[in-house]
Amino acid sequence: MPRLNFDVSDEQNESLRLLQKKTGLSTMKDLINNALTVFEWAVEEVEDGNEIASVNNDEEIYRVLATPSLQHVAKTARRKEPALR
């Protein structure tokens, strides 16, 4: 099984540990696996032309999640779209 090693800043490490604690995940591996699952889902949704958003129904606020990587996926998917028709 491949093993990944990477360096993070002290601040990033603290953020990861806090997320691990908030989510009740017992290992950093579990945290990373959960994060990858959410990211894979987001990429698939954006590829399908959907947006990832936070919705506050009470205040009628709709905020789209925009990251450079998801914007790249959306642009790539839009370029491929005409070829599929």
Distance bins in CASP14 RR format, pairs under 12 A and 6 or more apart:
PFRMAT RR
TARGET T0000
AUTHOR 0000-0000-0000
RMODE 2
METHOD distances of the structure
MODEL  1
1 29 0 0 0 0 0 1 0 0 0 0 0
3 29 0 0 0 0 0 1 0 0 0 0 0
4 28 0 0 0 0 0 1 0 0 0 0 0
4 29 0 0 0 0 0 1 0 0 0 0 0
4 32 0 0 0 0 1 0 0 0 0 0 0
4 33 0 0 0 0 0 1 0 0 0 0 0
4 36 0 0 0 0 0 1 0 0 0 0 0
5 28 0 0 0 0 0 1 0 0 0 0 0
6 12 0 0 0 0 0 1 0 0 0 0 0
6 13 0 0 0 0 0 1 0 0 0 0 0
6 16 0 0 0 0 0 1 0 0 0 0 0
6 28 0 0 0 0 0 1 0 0 0 0 0
6 32 0 0 0 0 0 1 0 0 0 0 0
7 13 0 0 0 0 1 0 0 0 0 0 0
8 14 0 0 0 0 1 0 0 0 0 0 0
8 15 0 0 0 0 1 0 0 0 0 0 0
8 16 1 0 0 1 0 0 0 0 0 0 0
8 17 0 0 0 0 0 1 0 0 0 0 0
8 28 0 0 0 0 0 1 0 0 0 0 0
8 32 0 0 0 0 0 1 0 0 0 0 0
9 15 0 0 0 0 1 0 0 0 0 0 0
9 16 0 0 0 0 0 1 0 0 0 0 0
10 16 0 0 0 0 0 1 0 0 0 0 0
10 17 0 0 0 0 0 1 0 0 0 0 0
11 17 0 0 0 0 0 1 0 0 0 0 0
11 18 0 0 0 0 0 1 0 0 0 0 0
12 18 0 0 0 0 0 1 0 0 0 0 0
12 19 0 0 0 0 0 1 0 0 0 0 0
12 28 0 0 0 0 0 1 0 0 0 0 0
13 19 0 0 0 0 0 1 0 0 0 0 0
13 20 0 0 0 0 0 1 0 0 0 0 0
13 28 0 0 0 0 1 0 0 0 0 0 0
13 31 0 0 0 0 0 1 0 0 0 0 0
14 20 0 0 0 0 0 1 0 0 0 0 0
14 21 0 0 0 0 0 1 0 0 0 0 0
15 21 0 0 0 0 0 1 0 0 0 0 0
15 22 0 0 0 0 0 1 0 0 0 0 0
15 31 0 0 0 0 0 1 0 0 0 0 0
15 35 0 0 0 0 0 1 0 0 0 0 0
16 22 0 0 0 0 0 1 0 0 0 0 0
16 23 0 0 0 0 0 1 0 0 0 0 0
16 25 0 0 0 0 0 1 0 0 0 0 0
16 27 0 0 0 0 0 1 0 0 0 0 0
16 28 1 0 0 1 0 0 0 0 0 0 0
16 29 0 0 0 0 0 1 0 0 0 0 0
16 30 0 0 0 0 0 1 0 0 0 0 0
16 31 1 0 0 1 0 0 0 0 0 0 0
16 32 0 0 0 0 1 0 0 0 0 0 0
16 34 0 0 0 0 0 1 0 0 0 0 0
16 35 0 0 0 0 1 0 0 0 0 0 0
17 23 0 0 0 0 0 1 0 0 0 0 0
17 24 0 0 0 0 0 1 0 0 0 0 0
17 25 0 0 0 0 0 1 0 0 0 0 0
17 27 0 0 0 0 0 1 0 0 0 0 0
17 28 0 0 0 0 1 0 0 0 0 0 0
17 31 0 0 0 0 1 0 0 0 0 0 0
18 24 0 0 0 0 0 1 0 0 0 0 0
18 25 0 0 0 0 0 1 0 0 0 0 0
18 31 0 0 0 0 0 1 0 0 0 0 0
19 25 0 0 0 0 1 0 0 0 0 0 0
19 28 0 0 0 0 1 0 0 0 0 0 0
19 30 0 0 0 0 0 1 0 0 0 0 0
19 31 1 0 0 1 0 0 0 0 0 0 0
19 32 0 0 0 0 0 1 0 0 0 0 0
19 34 0 0 0 0 1 0 0 0 0 0 0
19 35 0 0 0 0 1 0 0 0 0 0 0
19 38 0 0 0 0 0 1 0 0 0 0 0
20 26 0 0 0 0 1 0 0 0 0 0 0
20 27 1 0 0 1 0 0 0 0 0 0 0
20 28 1 0 0 1 0 0 0 0 0 0 0
20 29 0 0 0 0 0 1 0 0 0 0 0
20 30 1 0 0 1 0 0 0 0 0 0 0
20 31 1 0 1 0 0 0 0 0 0 0 0
20 32 0 0 0 0 1 0 0 0 0 0 0
20 33 0 0 0 0 0 1 0 0 0 0 0
20 34 0 0 0 0 1 0 0 0 0 0 0
20 35 0 0 0 0 0 1 0 0 0 0 0
21 28 0 0 0 0 0 1 0 0 0 0 0
21 31 0 0 0 0 1 0 0 0 0 0 0
22 31 0 0 0 0 0 1 0 0 0 0 0
22 34 0 0 0 0 0 1 0 0 0 0 0
23 30 0 0 0 0 1 0 0 0 0 0 0
23 31 1 0 0 1 0 0 0 0 0 0 0
23 32 0 0 0 0 0 1 0 0 0 0 0
23 33 0 0 0 0 0 1 0 0 0 0 0
23 34 1 0 0 1 0 0 0 0 0 0 0
23 35 0 0 0 0 1 0 0 0 0 0 0
23 38 0 0 0 0 0 1 0 0 0 0 0
24 30 0 0 0 0 1 0 0 0 0 0 0
24 31 0 0 0 0 1 0 0 0 0 0 0
24 34 0 0 0 0 0 1 0 0 0 0 0
25 31 1 0 1 0 0 0 0 0 0 0 0
25 32 0 0 0 0 1 0 0 0 0 0 0
25 33 0 0 0 0 1 0 0 0 0 0 0
25 34 1 0 0 1 0 0 0 0 0 0 0
25 35 0 0 0 0 1 0 0 0 0 0 0
26 33 0 0 0 0 0 1 0 0 0 0 0
26 34 0 0 0 0 0 1 0 0 0 0 0
27 33 0 0 0 0 1 0 0 0 0 0 0
27 34 0 0 0 0 0 1 0 0 0 0 0
28 34 0 0 0 0 0 1 0 0 0 0 0
28 35 0 0 0 0 0 1 0 0 0 0 0
29 35 0 0 0 0 0 1 0 0 0 0 0
29 36 0 0 0 0 0 1 0 0 0 0 0
30 36 0 0 0 0 0 1 0 0 0 0 0
30 37 0 0 0 0 0 1 0 0 0 0 0
31 37 0 0 0 0 0 1 0 0 0 0 0
31 38 0 0 0 0 0 1 0 0 0 0 0
32 38 0 0 0 0 0 1 0 0 0 0 0
32 39 0 0 0 0 0 1 0 0 0 0 0
33 39 0 0 0 0 0 1 0 0 0 0 0
33 40 0 0 0 0 0 1 0 0 0 0 0
34 40 0 0 0 0 0 1 0 0 0 0 0
34 41 0 0 0 0 0 1 0 0 0 0 0
35 41 0 0 0 0 0 1 0 0 0 0 0
35 42 0 0 0 0 0 1 0 0 0 0 0
36 42 0 0 0 0 0 1 0 0 0 0 0
36 43 0 0 0 0 0 1 0 0 0 0 0
37 43 0 0 0 0 0 1 0 0 0 0 0
37 44 0 0 0 0 0 1 0 0 0 0 0
38 44 0 0 0 0 0 1 0 0 0 0 0
38 45 0 0 0 0 0 1 0 0 0 0 0
38 52 0 0 0 0 1 0 0 0 0 0 0
38 65 0 0 0 0 0 1 0 0 0 0 0
38 70 0 0 0 0 0 1 0 0 0 0 0
39 45 0 0 0 0 0 1 0 0 0 0 0
39 46 0 0 0 0 0 1 0 0 0 0 0
39 52 0 0 0 0 0 1 0 0 0 0 0
39 65 0 0 0 0 0 1 0 0 0 0 0
39 67 0 0 0 0 1 0 0 0 0 0 0
39 69 0 0 0 0 1 0 0 0 0 0 0
39 70 0 0 0 0 1 0 0 0 0 0 0
39 73 0 0 0 0 0 1 0 0 0 0 0
40 46 0 0 0 0 0 1 0 0 0 0 0
40 47 0 0 0 0 0 1 0 0 0 0 0
40 69 0 0 0 0 0 1 0 0 0 0 0
40 70 0 0 0 0 0 1 0 0 0 0 0
40 73 0 0 0 0 0 1 0 0 0 0 0
41 47 0 0 0 0 0 1 0 0 0 0 0
41 48 0 0 0 0 0 1 0 0 0 0 0
41 50 0 0 0 0 0 1 0 0 0 0 0
41 52 0 0 0 0 1 0 0 0 0 0 0
41 65 0 0 0 0 0 1 0 0 0 0 0
41 70 0 0 0 0 0 1 0 0 0 0 0
42 48 0 0 0 0 0 1 0 0 0 0 0
42 49 0 0 0 0 0 1 0 0 0 0 0
42 50 0 0 0 0 1 0 0 0 0 0 0
42 51 0 0 0 0 1 0 0 0 0 0 0
42 52 1 0 1 0 0 0 0 0 0 0 0
42 53 0 0 0 0 0 1 0 0 0 0 0
42 64 0 0 0 0 0 1 0 0 0 0 0
42 65 1 0 0 1 0 0 0 0 0 0 0
42 66 0 0 0 0 0 1 0 0 0 0 0
42 67 0 0 0 0 1 0 0 0 0 0 0
42 69 0 0 0 0 1 0 0 0 0 0 0
42 70 1 0 0 1 0 0 0 0 0 0 0
42 71 0 0 0 0 0 1 0 0 0 0 0
42 73 0 0 0 0 1 0 0 0 0 0 0
42 74 0 0 0 0 0 1 0 0 0 0 0
43 49 0 0 0 0 0 1 0 0 0 0 0
43 50 0 0 0 0 0 1 0 0 0 0 0
43 52 0 0 0 0 1 0 0 0 0 0 0
43 65 0 0 0 0 0 1 0 0 0 0 0
43 67 0 0 0 0 0 1 0 0 0 0 0
43 69 1 0 0 1 0 0 0 0 0 0 0
43 70 1 0 0 1 0 0 0 0 0 0 0
43 71 0 0 0 0 0 1 0 0 0 0 0
43 72 0 0 0 0 1 0 0 0 0 0 0
43 73 1 0 1 0 0 0 0 0 0 0 0
43 74 0 0 0 0 1 0 0 0 0 0 0
43 76 0 0 0 0 0 1 0 0 0 0 0
43 77 0 0 0 0 1 0 0 0 0 0 0
44 50 0 0 0 0 1 0 0 0 0 0 0
44 52 0 0 0 0 0 1 0 0 0 0 0
44 70 0 0 0 0 0 1 0 0 0 0 0
44 73 0 0 0 0 1 0 0 0 0 0 0
44 74 0 0 0 0 0 1 0 0 0 0 0
44 77 0 0 0 0 0 1 0 0 0 0 0
45 51 1 0 0 1 0 0 0 0 0 0 0
45 52 1 0 0 1 0 0 0 0 0 0 0
45 53 0 0 0 0 0 1 0 0 0 0 0
45 64 0 0 0 0 0 1 0 0 0 0 0
45 65 0 0 0 0 0 1 0 0 0 0 0
45 70 0 0 0 0 1 0 0 0 0 0 0
45 73 0 0 0 0 1 0 0 0 0 0 0
45 74 0 0 0 0 1 0 0 0 0 0 0
45 77 0 0 0 0 0 1 0 0 0 0 0
46 52 1 0 0 1 0 0 0 0 0 0 0
46 53 0 0 0 0 0 1 0 0 0 0 0
46 64 0 0 0 0 0 1 0 0 0 0 0
46 65 0 0 0 0 1 0 0 0 0 0 0
46 66 0 0 0 0 0 1 0 0 0 0 0
46 67 0 0 0 0 1 0 0 0 0 0 0
46 69 0 0 0 0 1 0 0 0 0 0 0
46 70 1 0 1 0 0 0 0 0 0 0 0
46 71 0 0 0 0 1 0 0 0 0 0 0
46 72 0 0 0 0 1 0 0 0 0 0 0
46 73 1 0 1 0 0 0 0 0 0 0 0
46 74 1 0 1 0 0 0 0 0 0 0 0
46 75 0 0 0 0 1 0 0 0 0 0 0
46 76 0 0 0 0 1 0 0 0 0 0 0
46 77 1 0 0 1 0 0 0 0 0 0 0
46 78 0 0 0 0 0 1 0 0 0 0 0
47 70 0 0 0 0 1 0 0 0 0 0 0
47 72 0 0 0 0 0 1 0 0 0 0 0
47 73 1 0 1 0 0 0 0 0 0 0 0
47 74 0 0 0 0 1 0 0 0 0 0 0
47 75 0 0 0 0 0 1 0 0 0 0 0
47 76 0 0 0 0 1 0 0 0 0 0 0
47 77 1 0 1 0 0 0 0 0 0 0 0
47 78 0 0 0 0 0 1 0 0 0 0 0
47 79 0 0 0 0 0 1 0 0 0 0 0
47 80 0 0 0 0 1 0 0 0 0 0 0
47 81 0 0 0 0 0 1 0 0 0 0 0
47 84 0 0 0 0 0 1 0 0 0 0 0
48 73 0 0 0 0 0 1 0 0 0 0 0
48 74 0 0 0 0 0 1 0 0 0 0 0
48 77 1 0 0 1 0 0 0 0 0 0 0
48 78 0 0 0 0 0 1 0 0 0 0 0
48 80 0 0 0 0 0 1 0 0 0 0 0
48 81 0 0 0 0 0 1 0 0 0 0 0
48 84 0 0 0 0 0 1 0 0 0 0 0
49 70 0 0 0 0 0 1 0 0 0 0 0
49 73 0 0 0 0 1 0 0 0 0 0 0
49 74 1 0 0 1 0 0 0 0 0 0 0
49 75 0 0 0 0 0 1 0 0 0 0 0
49 76 0 0 0 0 0 1 0 0 0 0 0
49 77 1 0 0 1 0 0 0 0 0 0 0
49 78 0 0 0 0 1 0 0 0 0 0 0
49 80 0 0 0 0 0 1 0 0 0 0 0
49 81 0 0 0 0 1 0 0 0 0 0 0
50 64 0 0 0 0 0 1 0 0 0 0 0
50 65 0 0 0 0 0 1 0 0 0 0 0
50 70 0 0 0 0 0 1 0 0 0 0 0
50 73 0 0 0 0 0 1 0 0 0 0 0
50 74 0 0 0 0 1 0 0 0 0 0 0
50 77 0 0 0 0 0 1 0 0 0 0 0
51 62 0 0 0 0 1 0 0 0 0 0 0
51 63 0 0 0 0 1 0 0 0 0 0 0
51 64 1 0 1 0 0 0 0 0 0 0 0
51 65 1 0 0 1 0 0 0 0 0 0 0
51 66 0 0 0 0 1 0 0 0 0 0 0
51 70 0 0 0 0 1 0 0 0 0 0 0
51 71 0 0 0 0 0 1 0 0 0 0 0
51 73 0 0 0 0 0 1 0 0 0 0 0
51 74 0 0 0 0 1 0 0 0 0 0 0
52 62 0 0 0 0 0 1 0 0 0 0 0
52 63 0 0 0 0 1 0 0 0 0 0 0
52 64 1 0 0 1 0 0 0 0 0 0 0
52 65 1 0 1 0 0 0 0 0 0 0 0
52 66 0 0 0 0 1 0 0 0 0 0 0
52 67 0 0 0 0 1 0 0 0 0 0 0
52 69 0 0 0 0 0 1 0 0 0 0 0
52 70 1 0 0 1 0 0 0 0 0 0 0
52 71 0 0 0 0 0 1 0 0 0 0 0
52 73 0 0 0 0 0 1 0 0 0 0 0
52 74 0 0 0 0 0 1 0 0 0 0 0
53 61 0 0 0 0 1 0 0 0 0 0 0
53 62 1 0 1 0 0 0 0 0 0 0 0
53 63 1 0 0 1 0 0 0 0 0 0 0
53 64 1 0 1 0 0 0 0 0 0 0 0
53 65 1 0 0 1 0 0 0 0 0 0 0
53 66 0 0 0 0 1 0 0 0 0 0 0
53 70 0 0 0 0 0 1 0 0 0 0 0
54 61 1 0 0 1 0 0 0 0 0 0 0
54 62 1 0 0 1 0 0 0 0 0 0 0
54 63 1 0 1 0 0 0 0 0 0 0 0
54 64 0 0 0 0 1 0 0 0 0 0 0
54 65 1 0 0 1 0 0 0 0 0 0 0
54 66 0 0 0 0 0 1 0 0 0 0 0
55 61 1 0 0 1 0 0 0 0 0 0 0
55 62 1 0 1 0 0 0 0 0 0 0 0
55 63 1 0 0 1 0 0 0 0 0 0 0
55 64 0 0 0 0 0 1 0 0 0 0 0
55 65 0 0 0 0 0 1 0 0 0 0 0
56 62 1 0 0 1 0 0 0 0 0 0 0
56 63 0 0 0 0 1 0 0 0 0 0 0
64 70 0 0 0 0 1 0 0 0 0 0 0
64 71 0 0 0 0 0 1 0 0 0 0 0
64 74 0 0 0 0 0 1 0 0 0 0 0
65 71 0 0 0 0 0 1 0 0 0 0 0
65 73 0 0 0 0 0 1 0 0 0 0 0
65 74 0 0 0 0 0 1 0 0 0 0 0
66 72 0 0 0 0 0 1 0 0 0 0 0
66 73 0 0 0 0 0 1 0 0 0 0 0
66 74 0 0 0 0 1 0 0 0 0 0 0
66 75 0 0 0 0 0 1 0 0 0 0 0
67 73 0 0 0 0 1 0 0 0 0 0 0
67 74 0 0 0 0 0 1 0 0 0 0 0
68 74 0 0 0 0 0 1 0 0 0 0 0
68 75 0 0 0 0 0 1 0 0 0 0 0
69 75 0 0 0 0 0 1 0 0 0 0 0
69 76 0 0 0 0 0 1 0 0 0 0 0
70 76 0 0 0 0 0 1 0 0 0 0 0
70 77 0 0 0 0 0 1 0 0 0 0 0
71 77 0 0 0 0 0 1 0 0 0 0 0
71 78 0 0 0 0 0 1 0 0 0 0 0
72 78 0 0 0 0 0 1 0 0 0 0 0
72 79 0 0 0 0 0 1 0 0 0 0 0
73 79 0 0 0 0 0 1 0 0 0 0 0
73 80 0 0 0 0 0 1 0 0 0 0 0
74 80 0 0 0 0 0 1 0 0 0 0 0
74 81 0 0 0 0 0 1 0 0 0 0 0
75 81 0 0 0 0 0 1 0 0 0 0 0
76 83 0 0 0 0 0 1 0 0 0 0 0
77 83 0 0 0 0 0 1 0 0 0 0 0
77 84 0 0 0 0 1 0 0 0 0 0 0
78 84 0 0 0 0 0 1 0 0 0 0 0
END
